Amino acid sequence: MCGRFTLGVTMEELMLRYMLDDIPEYIDYRPRYNIAPTQQVIAVIHDGTRRKAGTLRWGLIPNWAKDISIGSKLINARSETLLEKPAFRESFLRKRCLIPADGFYEWQKQENGKKVPFRITMEDKGIFSFAGLYDVWISPEGQKVSSCTIVTTKPNSLMSSIHDRMPVVIPSGQEDRWLNRSIQRPEEISWLLSPYPANQMLAYPVSAAVGKVANDSIELISPV
C-alpha cells in the first residue's frame, strides 16, 4: 500500500514540472513531509485544453457512496482489480489524475516484529507522479467533496524487501496519456500500471517519528 508521502518542493518547481499556468489561490501551498490519508493533496488533471492543479481529499469517496466514511478505506486501489471494483471502475476509465510527490514512506517488518520506516525516492530525488483516480461526491446536505485514491501494484526488486505492494508511478513521458480523458479503453492504459524500474529508485531508513501524523518537518526525510 501507500499510506504516507512527501512533496517538499517549492510552488515554482511544481508549476515548472507540470507545465502549469498557475496554482489556484485557494490552495495554501507549502512543502510537506508527512502527507497522510484524509488530508488534502495536490493533484493534476487535464481539462481537454491544459493541465490544471487542484486539491483532493485522499481517500476515494465514490459518487454513489452513502457517506464520507468510506474514503478512509479507499486510500489505495489495486491495479489488478480496478475494473472489478465498483468504487474504482468509472474513475479508472474517465477520472484519472496525477498526484505529485518526491518520496513516499513504507514500513519494513523486521524478524523481531518491529517495523522500520523507509523513504523511497527517484534516483535523482526529483518530482514524480503517482497514478491517481478521483471522483466527486455530494452529501445529502449538498456539500461537494472531491477525493482521490493512489493506484498500487506489485513491488519491484527494490521494494520487495520492504513491502509487498508499491504505488504506481507514471513515467513522465506517459503522463499525458494517463490524463487523456478521451482514452477510455482499458487496454490502452493498463500497461502503465507496472512496477517502476527499481534501478531508477532509492530507499533509505528514516526516523520512527514519521509514524505520527502530526509530525511534518524536513527532519523526517533525513536518513538514520
C-alpha positions in Angstrom: 0.0 0.0 0.0 0.9 3.7 0.0 -0.1 5.4 3.2 2.3 8.4 3.5 4.3 10.5 1.1 6.2 13.7 0.7 6.2 16.8 -1.5 8.9 19.1 -0.3 9.3 21.3 -3.3 8.5 24.9 -4.0 5.4 26.1 -5.8 7.6 27.3 -8.7 9.2 23.8 -9.0 5.8 22.2 -9.0 4.5 24.6 -11.7 7.6 24.1 -13.9 7.5 20.3 -13.6 3.8 20.0 -14.6 3.7 23.0 -17.0 1.0 24.7 -15.0 0.0 28.2 -15.8 -1.0 28.9 -12.2 -1.9 27.4 -8.9 -5.4 28.3 -7.7 -5.5 30.9 -5.0 -7.5 28.7 -2.7 -4.5 26.3 -2.4 -2.4 27.3 0.6 0.7 25.5 -0.8 3.7 24.6 1.3 6.3 21.9 1.3 5.0 18.8 3.2 7.0 15.9 4.6 4.3 13.6 6.0 1.2 13.7 3.9 -1.5 11.3 5.3 -4.9 9.9 4.3 -8.0 12.1 4.7 -5.8 15.2 4.1 -6.0 17.4 1.1 -3.4 16.6 -1.6 -2.2 18.3 -4.7 -3.5 16.7 -7.9 -3.1 17.4 -11.6 -5.8 16.8 -14.3 -6.2 17.8 -17.9 -9.4 19.7 -18.8 -9.0 18.9 -22.5 -7.1 22.1 -23.2 -4.4 22.3 -20.5 -3.2 20.9 -17.3 -4.8 22.2 -14.1 -3.8 21.7 -10.4 -6.3 21.4 -7.6 -6.7 19.6 -4.2 -8.4 16.4 -3.5 -9.2 14.6 -0.2 -7.0 11.5 0.0 -9.4 8.5 0.3 -11.8 8.0 -2.6 -15.5 8.6 -1.9 -17.4 7.2 -4.9 -20.2 9.4 -6.2 -22.8 6.7 -5.1 -21.5 6.4 -1.5 -23.9 6.8 1.3 -21.5 8.8 3.5 -17.9 10.1 3.6 -16.5 7.4 5.9 -15.9 5.0 3.1 -13.0 7.2 2.0 -10.7 6.1 4.8 -10.9 2.6 3.4 -10.1 3.5 -0.1 -6.8 5.3 0.1 -5.3 2.8 -2.4 -6.7 0.9 -5.4 -5.2 -2.4 -6.5 -4.3 -2.1 -10.2 -5.1 -5.7 -10.8 -8.8 -5.3 -9.9 -9.7 -1.7 -11.0 -12.3 -2.9 -13.5 -13.8 -5.4 -11.0 -14.4 -2.9 -8.2 -17.4 -0.6 -8.5 -15.6 2.0 -6.4 -12.8 2.4 -9.0 -14.2 1.2 -12.4 -15.7 4.5 -13.6 -12.8 6.6 -12.3 -10.2 4.3 -14.0 -11.9 4.8 -17.3 -12.9 8.5 -17.0 -11.4 10.3 -14.0 -7.6 9.8 -13.9 -5.2 12.3 -12.3 -1.6 12.7 -11.3 -0.6 13.1 -7.7 2.8 14.8 -7.4 5.3 13.5 -4.9 9.1 13.5 -4.3 9.1 10.5 -2.0 6.9 8.0 -0.1 7.2 6.0 3.1 6.8 2.3 3.7 7.4 0.2 6.8 9.6 -2.9 6.7 8.7 -5.6 9.2 11.7 -6.9 11.0 12.2 -10.5 12.3 11.6 -9.2 15.9 8.3 -7.8 14.8 9.5 -4.2 14.8 8.6 -2.1 11.8 11.2 0.3 10.3 10.1 3.2 8.2 11.8 3.7 4.8 11.6 6.7 2.4 11.6 5.8 -1.3 12.5 8.4 -3.9 13.6 8.6 -7.5 17.3 8.2 -8.1 17.6 11.9 -9.0 15.4 12.9 -5.9 13.1 14.7 -8.3 9.3 15.1 -8.5 7.4 12.1 -9.8 3.7 11.2 -10.3 1.5 8.6 -8.6 -1.2 7.2 -10.7 -4.4 8.7 -9.2 -8.1 8.2 -9.6 -10.7 10.8 -8.5 -14.4 11.2 -8.0 -16.8 13.9 -6.8 -19.3 13.0 -4.1 -22.2 15.2 -3.0 -23.5 14.8 0.6 -27.2 14.7 1.5 -26.8 18.4 2.6 -25.4 19.3 -0.8 -21.7 19.5 0.2 -19.4 18.7 -2.7 -16.3 16.6 -1.8 -13.6 15.8 -4.5 -11.4 12.9 -3.5 -8.8 10.6 -4.8 -7.0 7.3 -4.4 -3.5 6.1 -5.3 -3.2 3.1 -7.5 -0.8 0.3 -6.3 0.9 -2.6 -8.0 3.2 -5.5 -7.2 6.6 -4.4 -5.9 9.8 -4.1 -7.9 13.0 -5.7 -6.7 13.9 -2.7 -4.5 10.5 -2.6 -2.8 10.0 -6.3 -2.4 12.3 -6.4 0.6 10.3 -3.6 2.2 6.7 -4.3 1.4 4.5 -6.5 -0.9 3.0 -3.5 -2.7 4.1 -0.2 -4.1 2.4 2.8 -5.7 2.1 3.0 -9.4 4.5 5.7 -10.7 3.6 7.1 -14.2 6.7 7.7 -16.3 7.0 11.4 -17.1 6.7 10.7 -20.9 3.4 8.9 -20.4 1.7 11.4 -18.1 -0.3 13.0 -20.9 -1.6 9.5 -21.9 -2.7 8.8 -18.3 -4.5 12.2 -18.1 -6.2 11.9 -21.6 -9.9 11.6 -20.9 -10.6 10.5 -24.4 -8.7 7.3 -23.8 -11.4 5.0 -22.2 -10.3 1.6 -23.4 -8.6 -0.3 -20.6 -6.0 -1.9 -22.8 -4.7 1.5 -23.9 -3.6 2.4 -20.4 -3.4 -0.8 -18.3 0.2 -1.3 -19.4 1.1 1.9 -17.5 0.2 0.1 -14.2 3.5 -1.8 -14.0 6.1 -1.5 -11.2 8.5 1.4 -11.8 12.1 0.3 -12.6 14.0 -0.5 -9.4 17.3 0.8 -10.8 15.8 4.3 -11.0 14.7 4.5 -7.4 16.4 4.7 -4.0 15.3 3.6 -0.5 16.7 4.5 2.9 15.6 4.2 6.6 14.2 7.3 8.3 13.1 8.3 11.8 10.2 6.5 13.5 8.8 10.0 14.1 7.2 9.7 10.7 4.7 7.3 12.2 2.9 10.2 13.9 0.8 12.2 11.5 1.2 15.4 13.5 4.9 15.4 12.7 5.6 17.3 9.4 9.1 18.7 9.3 12.0 18.4 6.9 13.9 16.4 9.5 11.6 13.4 8.8 13.3 12.8 5.4 16.8 12.6 6.8 18.5 9.2 6.7 19.1 7.4 10.0 
